[in-house]
């Protein structure tokens, strides 16, 4: 009581804070710190037909990489090599190209790049072989271009003479026009600009494989270069490329070269294959608005391969297979459609119903990904049909997709791709504050017992061995998330008896201060 006034000093804020401090703490739940990502499903290697399981195993040993990376890189490369030559048609009107985008998810030094080399190196050798005549073709082009120049000069002289004489001028002869410039035959590219990919696709209408050691740089660089135009134009281009849709490029360059209707690509078909670190999946593919890019990838995030000094030879099965796929008879520009057998069609229909059931309990980016599973099934069945042809001696070129091809594809998706996507989309799909809360929780339980009784966002940010969150705002958001779980509660303190700004302290649940496994 104040002796001079006879009044009691009462501070509601202080009373509320005291009540919070005195409230009992909830039971300790360490799930935010101890919950691991879902385990990686085992690779169902037996689903690959013919000699492919042996080749995948050997290539993985040579690469020092998990067999998962090699197997999934094989799927992407084979699909791109088939390209527009063959599409699957499970029923009239439903057509799918065999393009399969694949992301090899893993930390640095997990073997992603060596695994990619198991398919990119043979493709590079094939490109070199197919372009051995490029110098000769260029020499022929220069000769024909010079001849066209002379023919054009003669024609121009005839036009001048006709105009002077008042007679109709002659039409331009074909041999007065410049010949098409020769282009390199390409199966793959690593160029991140869509203009370059578009030009390559126009010159190589069967399809392309875009290969990036690190997909993160490619995704982050979208709409920054050339005439990207911003607004997600690059991402839209690659969504279009996954569908094999017609693409028309109306550019100044096209008009300058006399193509008034623009460059028309009847079926823009470009697959994507590359590596990416787990945290970059969250920040680049799963963050922001869902435009469907993340849903168009198959993911593999296996456990690291054991260290081995094995130098076994993988063999040249992939090289031989890629050549056979390249030589598939195709006149273009439209694909040859492979029908599904009656049983294969029934299996695809049953798969669609199964996917519908999965969608009922899903949300966010994972729900969008599930929506692509029926199409993935058709595409992968076409790929498996051609792997069976190239991986089994004496096999005939597929003219339809059988129930065996379809069963292999759907089993791969159900037993491997779906649980792997759950693993990849798991914590990576959480909101930023929840991911930060888990990071902070793990850091706290790594501290020696007895652990700190209070935490402070600014103090944690300044610590040399702190939780690693970039700023006090992110740490504060993580603390607020942990408060909802009963890990901490606000405990503002003020130095001395004078009014002023309180320290943003958080008191830690006593059950966590001495918690042990």
C-alpha positions as CSV (number, residue, x, y, z in Angstrom):
1,X,0.0,0.0,0.0
2,X,1.2,3.5,-0.8
3,X,1.3,5.4,2.6
4,X,0.7,8.8,1.0
5,X,-2.3,8.0,-1.0
6,X,-3.7,4.9,0.6
7,X,-4.0,3.2,-2.9
8,X,-2.7,-0.3,-3.9
9,X,-0.4,-0.4,-7.0
10,X,-1.9,-2.9,-9.4
11,X,-0.4,-3.8,-12.8
12,X,-2.6,-6.1,-14.9
13,X,0.2,-7.0,-17.3
14,X,2.4,-8.0,-14.5
15,X,-0.4,-10.1,-12.9
16,X,-1.1,-11.8,-16.2
17,X,2.6,-12.6,-16.7
18,X,2.8,-14.0,-13.2
19,X,-0.2,-16.2,-13.8
20,X,1.4,-17.6,-17.0
21,X,4.6,-18.3,-15.1
22,X,2.7,-20.1,-12.4
23,X,0.7,-22.2,-14.8
24,X,1.7,-25.9,-14.9
25,X,3.8,-27.0,-17.8
26,X,2.4,-29.6,-20.2
27,X,4.0,-33.0,-20.6
28,X,7.2,-32.9,-22.7
29,X,6.7,-33.8,-26.4
30,X,10.0,-34.0,-28.2
31,X,8.6,-34.9,-31.6
32,X,9.5,-31.6,-33.2
33,X,13.2,-32.4,-32.5
34,X,13.3,-36.1,-32.9
35,X,11.0,-36.7,-35.9
36,X,13.1,-37.8,-38.8
37,X,12.1,-37.7,-42.5
38,X,10.3,-40.8,-43.7
39,X,12.7,-43.7,-44.6
40,X,13.7,-44.1,-48.2
41,X,11.8,-47.0,-49.8
42,X,13.9,-49.8,-51.3
43,X,14.5,-49.6,-55.0
44,X,12.4,-52.4,-56.7
45,X,15.2,-53.3,-59.1
46,X,13.5,-56.4,-60.3
47,X,10.8,-54.3,-62.0
48,X,13.3,-53.3,-64.6
49,X,13.1,-55.9,-67.5
50,X,15.9,-57.9,-69.1
51,X,19.5,-57.1,-68.4
52,X,18.7,-53.7,-66.9
53,X,19.0,-54.7,-63.2
54,X,22.5,-55.9,-63.7
55,X,23.5,-52.8,-65.7
56,X,22.0,-50.5,-63.1
57,X,23.9,-52.3,-60.3
58,X,27.2,-52.1,-62.1
59,X,26.8,-48.5,-63.1
60,X,26.0,-47.6,-59.5
61,X,29.1,-49.3,-58.3
62,X,31.3,-47.5,-60.8
63,X,29.6,-44.2,-59.9
64,X,29.8,-44.8,-56.1
65,X,26.2,-43.7,-56.1
66,X,23.0,-45.3,-54.9
67,X,21.4,-47.5,-57.6
68,X,18.3,-45.4,-57.2
69,X,20.0,-42.4,-58.9
70,X,21.2,-44.5,-61.8
71,X,17.8,-46.2,-62.3
72,X,15.9,-43.0,-62.3
73,X,18.4,-41.3,-64.6
74,X,17.9,-44.2,-67.0
75,X,14.1,-43.7,-67.0
76,X,14.5,-40.0,-67.8
77,X,17.1,-40.6,-70.5
78,X,15.2,-43.4,-72.2
79,X,12.0,-41.4,-72.2
80,X,13.7,-38.5,-73.9
81,X,15.4,-40.7,-76.4
82,X,12.0,-42.2,-77.4
83,X,10.6,-38.6,-77.5
84,X,8.1,-37.9,-80.2
85,X,8.8,-41.2,-82.0
86,X,6.3,-43.1,-79.8
87,X,3.6,-41.9,-77.4
88,X,1.2,-44.0,-75.3
89,X,-2.5,-44.0,-75.9
90,X,-4.3,-46.0,-73.2
91,X,-7.7,-45.0,-74.7
92,X,-8.8,-42.9,-77.7
93,X,-8.1,-39.2,-77.0
94,X,-5.7,-39.8,-74.0
95,X,-2.2,-39.5,-75.3
96,X,1.0,-39.2,-73.2
97,X,4.6,-38.6,-74.4
98,X,7.2,-40.7,-72.6
99,X,8.9,-37.7,-71.1
100,X,9.6,-38.1,-67.4
101,X,11.2,-35.3,-65.4
102,X,13.4,-36.7,-62.7
103,X,15.0,-34.9,-59.7
104,X,17.8,-36.7,-57.9
105,X,17.5,-35.3,-54.3
106,X,20.5,-35.5,-52.0
107,X,23.1,-33.7,-50.1
108,X,26.5,-32.7,-51.7
109,X,28.8,-35.7,-52.4
110,X,25.9,-38.1,-52.4
111,X,26.8,-39.4,-55.9
112,X,24.2,-37.4,-58.0
113,X,26.7,-36.2,-60.6
114,X,28.5,-39.5,-61.1
115,X,25.1,-41.2,-61.5
116,X,24.1,-38.6,-64.1
117,X,27.3,-39.4,-66.0
118,X,26.2,-43.0,-66.5
119,X,23.7,-41.7,-69.0
120,X,25.1,-38.4,-70.1
121,X,28.5,-39.6,-71.2
122,X,27.1,-42.2,-73.6
123,X,24.7,-39.6,-75.0
124,X,27.6,-37.2,-75.5
125,X,29.5,-39.9,-77.4
126,X,26.5,-40.5,-79.6
127,X,26.2,-36.8,-80.4
128,X,29.9,-36.7,-81.4
129,X,29.3,-39.7,-83.7
130,X,26.2,-38.2,-85.3
131,X,27.9,-34.9,-85.9
132,X,31.1,-36.3,-87.4
133,X,29.9,-35.0,-90.8
134,X,29.0,-31.5,-89.5
135,X,32.1,-29.8,-91.0
136,X,31.2,-31.4,-94.4
137,X,27.6,-30.2,-94.1
138,X,28.8,-26.7,-93.2
139,X,31.1,-26.7,-96.2
140,X,28.2,-27.8,-98.5
141,X,26.0,-25.0,-96.9
142,X,28.6,-22.3,-97.7
143,X,28.8,-23.6,-101.3
144,X,25.1,-23.7,-101.8
145,X,24.7,-20.3,-100.1
146,X,27.2,-18.7,-102.5
147,X,25.4,-20.4,-105.5
148,X,22.1,-19.0,-104.2
149,X,23.7,-15.5,-104.1
150,X,24.7,-15.8,-107.7
151,X,21.3,-17.1,-108.8
152,X,19.7,-14.3,-106.8
153,X,21.8,-11.7,-108.6
154,X,20.8,-13.1,-112.0
155,X,17.2,-13.1,-111.0
156,X,17.4,-9.5,-109.7
157,X,18.9,-8.5,-113.1
158,X,16.0,-10.2,-114.9
159,X,13.5,-8.4,-112.7
160,X,15.1,-5.0,-113.4
161,X,15.1,-5.7,-117.1
162,X,11.4,-6.7,-117.0
163,X,10.4,-3.6,-115.1
164,X,12.2,-1.4,-117.6
165,X,10.7,-3.2,-120.5
166,X,7.2,-3.1,-118.9
167,X,6.8,-6.8,-118.8
168,X,5.8,-9.0,-115.7
169,X,8.9,-9.7,-113.6
170,X,9.8,-13.4,-113.2
171,X,9.2,-15.3,-110.0
172,X,12.0,-15.9,-107.6
173,X,13.6,-19.3,-108.5
174,X,14.1,-21.8,-105.7
175,X,17.8,-21.9,-106.3
176,X,18.0,-18.2,-105.5
177,X,17.0,-18.8,-101.9
178,X,19.5,-19.4,-99.1
179,X,19.6,-23.0,-98.0
180,X,18.7,-24.0,-94.5
181,X,21.7,-23.6,-92.2
182,X,23.0,-27.0,-90.9
183,X,22.5,-27.7,-87.2
184,X,24.2,-30.1,-84.8
185,X,22.2,-33.2,-84.1
186,X,21.4,-33.1,-80.4
187,X,19.9,-35.3,-77.7
188,X,20.6,-33.2,-74.7
189,X,21.4,-29.7,-73.5
190,X,22.4,-28.0,-70.3
191,X,21.6,-24.4,-71.5
192,X,19.3,-22.7,-69.0
193,X,17.7,-20.2,-71.5
194,X,14.4,-21.2,-73.0
195,X,15.3,-19.4,-76.3
196,X,18.3,-21.8,-76.8
197,X,16.2,-24.8,-75.8
198,X,13.5,-23.7,-78.2
199,X,15.9,-23.4,-81.1
200,X,17.4,-26.8,-80.3
201,X,14.0,-28.4,-80.1
202,X,13.0,-26.9,-83.5
203,X,16.2,-28.3,-85.1
204,X,15.8,-31.7,-83.2
205,X,12.0,-32.3,-83.4
206,X,12.2,-35.8,-81.8
207,X,12.8,-34.3,-78.4
208,X,15.5,-33.3,-76.0
209,X,16.8,-34.0,-72.5
210,X,17.7,-30.9,-70.4
211,X,20.4,-32.1,-67.9
212,X,21.6,-30.0,-65.0
213,X,24.0,-31.1,-62.3
214,X,22.2,-28.7,-60.0
215,X,18.6,-28.0,-60.8
216,X,18.5,-25.2,-58.1
217,X,20.5,-22.8,-60.3
218,X,18.4,-23.5,-63.3
219,X,15.1,-23.0,-61.4
220,X,16.4,-19.8,-59.6
221,X,17.6,-18.4,-62.9
222,X,14.2,-18.7,-64.7
223,X,13.0,-15.5,-66.3
224,X,16.2,-13.6,-65.6
225,X,18.0,-14.0,-68.9
226,X,17.4,-13.2,-72.6
227,X,13.9,-12.2,-73.4
228,X,12.4,-14.2,-70.6
229,X,9.8,-11.7,-70.1
230,X,9.3,-12.4,-66.4
231,X,5.9,-13.4,-65.0
232,X,6.8,-17.1,-65.0
233,X,7.2,-17.4,-68.8
234,X,10.1,-19.8,-68.5
235,X,8.2,-22.0,-66.1
236,X,5.2,-22.0,-68.4
237,X,7.5,-23.0,-71.3
238,X,8.7,-26.1,-69.4
239,X,5.2,-27.0,-68.4
240,X,4.3,-26.9,-72.1
241,X,7.4,-29.0,-72.9
242,X,6.3,-31.7,-70.5
243,X,3.0,-32.0,-72.3
244,X,4.5,-32.3,-75.8
245,X,2.2,-29.5,-77.0
246,X,2.6,-27.4,-80.1
247,X,4.7,-24.4,-79.7
248,X,4.9,-21.3,-82.0
249,X,7.7,-18.8,-81.6
250,X,6.8,-15.4,-83.0
251,X,10.1,-13.5,-82.8
252,X,11.8,-10.7,-84.6
253,X,14.5,-13.2,-85.6
254,X,11.8,-15.4,-87.4
255,X,10.4,-12.4,-89.3
256,X,13.9,-11.3,-90.3
257,X,14.5,-14.8,-91.8
258,X,11.3,-14.7,-93.7
259,X,9.3,-17.1,-91.5
260,X,6.2,-14.8,-91.3
261,X,4.3,-17.5,-89.4
262,X,7.0,-17.9,-86.8
263,X,8.8,-21.1,-85.9
264,X,6.3,-23.9,-85.4
265,X,7.3,-26.9,-83.3
266,X,4.5,-29.4,-83.7
267,X,5.4,-31.2,-80.4
268,X,7.7,-29.4,-78.0
269,X,9.0,-32.3,-76.0
270,X,11.7,-31.7,-73.5
271,X,12.5,-33.9,-70.4
272,X,14.4,-32.6,-67.4
273,X,17.0,-34.5,-65.4
274,X,19.2,-33.2,-62.6
275,X,20.2,-33.1,-59.0
276,X,19.0,-30.9,-56.1
277,X,19.6,-30.6,-52.4
278,X,16.7,-31.4,-50.0
279,X,16.4,-27.9,-48.6
280,X,16.4,-26.4,-52.2
281,X,13.4,-28.6,-53.0
282,X,11.5,-26.7,-50.3
283,X,12.7,-23.2,-51.2
284,X,12.5,-23.4,-55.0
285,X,10.0,-26.1,-56.0
286,X,7.6,-26.2,-53.1
287,X,7.5,-22.5,-52.1
288,X,5.2,-19.9,-53.5
289,X,2.2,-20.5,-55.7
290,X,1.8,-24.0,-57.0
291,X,2.2,-23.7,-60.8
292,X,2.5,-27.4,-61.4
293,X,6.3,-27.6,-62.0
294,X,7.0,-29.6,-58.8
295,X,4.1,-31.9,-59.7
296,X,5.8,-32.8,-63.0
297,X,8.8,-34.5,-61.4
298,X,9.5,-38.0,-60.2
299,X,11.8,-37.8,-57.1
300,X,14.4,-40.1,-55.7
301,X,16.1,-39.4,-52.3
302,X,17.9,-42.6,-51.3
303,X,20.2,-43.3,-48.4
304,X,23.9,-42.8,-49.2
305,X,25.6,-45.6,-50.9
306,X,28.4,-47.5,-49.0
307,X,31.9,-46.4,-49.8
308,X,33.5,-48.9,-52.2
309,X,36.6,-49.1,-54.3
310,X,35.0,-51.4,-56.9
311,X,35.9,-50.5,-60.4
312,X,33.8,-53.0,-62.3
313,X,32.7,-52.1,-65.8
314,X,29.1,-51.2,-66.3
315,X,29.0,-52.4,-69.8
316,X,27.6,-50.7,-72.9
317,X,24.0,-51.7,-72.6
318,X,22.8,-48.1,-72.3
319,X,24.8,-47.0,-75.3
320,X,23.4,-49.8,-77.4
321,X,19.9,-49.1,-76.2
322,X,20.1,-45.4,-76.8
323,X,21.2,-46.1,-80.4
324,X,18.2,-48.4,-81.0
325,X,15.9,-45.8,-79.5
326,X,17.4,-43.1,-81.7
327,X,16.9,-45.3,-84.8
328,X,13.2,-45.9,-84.1
329,X,11.4,-45.4,-87.4
330,X,9.8,-42.0,-87.3
331,X,8.8,-39.8,-90.2
332,X,7.4,-37.0,-88.1
333,X,6.1,-34.5,-87.2
334,X,3.5,-36.4,-85.2
335,X,4.2,-39.3,-82.9
336,X,3.3,-42.9,-83.6
337,X,0.7,-43.9,-81.0
338,X,1.1,-47.1,-79.1
339,X,-2.3,-48.6,-78.0
340,X,-2.6,-50.4,-74.6
341,X,-3.8,-54.0,-74.5
342,X,-7.3,-54.6,-73.0
343,X,-5.8,-55.8,-69.7
344,X,-3.3,-52.9,-69.6
345,X,-6.2,-50.4,-70.1
346,X,-8.1,-52.1,-67.3
347,X,-5.0,-51.8,-65.0
348,X,-4.6,-48.1,-65.9
349,X,-8.3,-47.5,-65.0
350,X,-7.8,-49.3,-61.7
351,X,-4.8,-47.2,-61.0
352,X,-6.7,-44.0,-61.6
353,X,-9.3,-45.2,-59.0
354,X,-6.5,-46.0,-56.5
355,X,-4.9,-42.5,-57.1
356,X,-8.3,-40.9,-56.4
357,X,-8.3,-42.6,-53.0
358,X,-4.8,-41.2,-52.2
359,X,-6.0,-37.7,-53.1
360,X,-8.7,-37.8,-50.5
361,X,-6.2,-37.5,-47.6
362,X,-3.7,-35.2,-49.3
363,X,-3.2,-31.5,-49.7
364,X,-0.9,-28.8,-51.0
365,X,1.9,-29.6,-53.5
366,X,1.6,-33.4,-52.7
367,X,-2.0,-33.3,-53.9
368,X,-1.0,-31.7,-57.1
369,X,1.8,-34.4,-57.6
370,X,-0.7,-37.2,-57.0
371,X,-2.9,-35.7,-59.7
372,X,-0.1,-36.5,-62.2
373,X,0.2,-40.2,-61.3
374,X,-2.2,-41.5,-63.9
375,X,-0.1,-39.8,-66.6
376,X,3.1,-40.9,-65.0
377,X,1.8,-44.5,-65.2
378,X,1.1,-44.3,-69.0
379,X,4.5,-42.6,-69.7
380,X,6.5,-45.1,-67.6
381,X,4.7,-48.0,-69.2
382,X,5.9,-46.8,-72.6
383,X,9.4,-46.5,-71.3
384,X,9.4,-50.0,-69.7
385,X,8.1,-51.4,-73.0
386,X,11.1,-50.0,-74.8
387,X,13.5,-50.9,-72.0
388,X,12.2,-54.5,-72.4
389,X,12.9,-54.3,-76.1
390,X,16.4,-53.0,-75.8
391,X,17.3,-55.0,-72.7
392,X,16.3,-58.5,-73.9
393,X,18.1,-60.2,-76.8
394,X,15.7,-61.1,-79.6
395,X,12.9,-59.0,-78.3
396,X,10.7,-57.3,-80.9
397,X,10.1,-53.5,-81.2
398,X,6.9,-52.7,-79.2
399,X,3.8,-52.1,-81.2
400,X,1.6,-51.9,-78.2
401,X,1.9,-51.5,-74.4
402,X,1.2,-54.8,-72.7
403,X,-0.1,-55.6,-69.2
404,X,3.4,-56.6,-68.2
405,X,4.8,-53.2,-69.1
406,X,1.9,-51.6,-67.3
407,X,2.2,-53.7,-64.2
408,X,5.9,-52.9,-63.9
409,X,5.2,-49.2,-64.3
410,X,2.4,-49.1,-61.8
411,X,4.2,-51.2,-59.2
412,X,7.2,-48.8,-59.5
413,X,5.0,-45.8,-58.8
414,X,3.0,-47.4,-56.0
415,X,5.9,-49.1,-54.2
416,X,8.6,-46.6,-54.8
417,X,7.7,-43.2,-56.4
418,X,4.7,-42.5,-54.0
419,X,6.6,-43.3,-50.7
420,X,9.6,-41.4,-52.1
421,X,7.5,-38.4,-52.8
422,X,6.1,-38.5,-49.3
423,X,9.7,-38.5,-48.0
424,X,10.7,-35.5,-50.2
425,X,7.5,-33.5,-49.7
426,X,7.4,-34.3,-45.9
427,X,9.2,-31.7,-43.8
428,X,10.2,-29.8,-46.9
429,X,6.5,-29.0,-47.6
430,X,5.9,-27.5,-44.1
431,X,5.6,-23.7,-43.7
432,X,8.8,-21.8,-43.0
433,X,8.0,-21.2,-39.3
434,X,7.4,-24.9,-38.6
435,X,10.6,-25.9,-40.3
436,X,12.5,-23.3,-38.3
437,X,10.8,-24.5,-35.1
438,X,12.1,-28.0,-35.8
439,X,15.6,-26.7,-36.5
440,X,15.6,-24.7,-33.2
441,X,14.1,-27.7,-31.3
442,X,16.9,-30.0,-32.6
443,X,19.5,-27.5,-31.7
444,X,18.2,-27.1,-28.1
445,X,18.2,-30.8,-27.4
446,X,21.8,-31.1,-28.7
447,X,22.9,-28.7,-25.9
448,X,24.6,-30.2,-22.8
449,X,22.5,-30.9,-19.7
450,X,21.4,-28.9,-17.9
451,X,20.2,-26.9,-20.9
452,X,19.5,-23.1,-20.8
453,X,16.4,-22.1,-18.8
454,X,15.6,-19.2,-21.0
455,X,16.1,-18.4,-24.7
456,X,16.2,-15.0,-26.5
457,X,15.9,-14.5,-30.2
458,X,18.6,-11.8,-30.5
459,X,20.9,-13.7,-28.3
460,X,20.5,-16.9,-30.3
461,X,21.2,-15.0,-33.5
462,X,24.5,-13.7,-32.1
463,X,25.7,-17.1,-30.9
464,X,28.6,-18.6,-32.9
465,X,27.2,-22.1,-32.3
466,X,23.5,-21.1,-32.5
467,X,20.7,-22.9,-34.3
468,X,21.8,-21.4,-37.7
469,X,18.6,-19.4,-38.4
470,X,19.4,-16.3,-40.3
471,X,17.8,-13.5,-38.3
472,X,16.0,-12.7,-35.0
473,X,12.6,-12.5,-36.8
474,X,12.9,-16.1,-38.0
475,X,14.0,-17.3,-34.6
476,X,11.1,-15.4,-33.0
477,X,8.7,-17.1,-35.3
478,X,10.2,-20.5,-34.4
479,X,9.9,-19.8,-30.7
480,X,6.2,-18.8,-31.2
481,X,5.6,-22.2,-32.9
482,X,7.3,-24.0,-30.0
483,X,5.2,-22.1,-27.5
484,X,2.1,-23.6,-29.1
485,X,3.6,-27.0,-28.5
486,X,4.4,-26.3,-24.8
487,X,8.2,-26.1,-25.3
488,X,8.5,-22.4,-24.2
489,X,6.4,-19.6,-22.9
490,X,7.0,-15.8,-23.0
491,X,9.0,-14.6,-20.0
492,X,9.7,-10.9,-20.6
493,X,12.1,-9.3,-18.2
494,X,13.3,-5.8,-17.6
495,X,16.6,-4.7,-16.1
496,X,16.3,-2.6,-12.9
497,X,13.1,-1.0,-11.6
498,X,12.7,1.6,-14.3
499,X,10.2,1.6,-17.1
500,X,11.6,0.5,-20.5
501,X,11.5,-2.1,-23.1
502,X,11.4,-5.7,-21.8
503,X,13.8,-8.4,-23.1
504,X,12.0,-10.9,-25.3
505,X,12.9,-13.9,-23.3
506,X,11.2,-17.3,-23.4
507,X,11.3,-19.7,-20.5
508,X,11.9,-23.3,-21.5
509,X,9.7,-26.2,-20.3
510,X,11.6,-27.7,-17.3
511,X,11.0,-31.1,-18.6
512,X,13.2,-30.3,-21.6
513,X,16.0,-28.8,-19.7
514,X,17.2,-32.2,-18.5
515,X,15.6,-34.4,-21.1
516,X,17.7,-37.4,-22.3
517,X,17.0,-40.0,-24.9
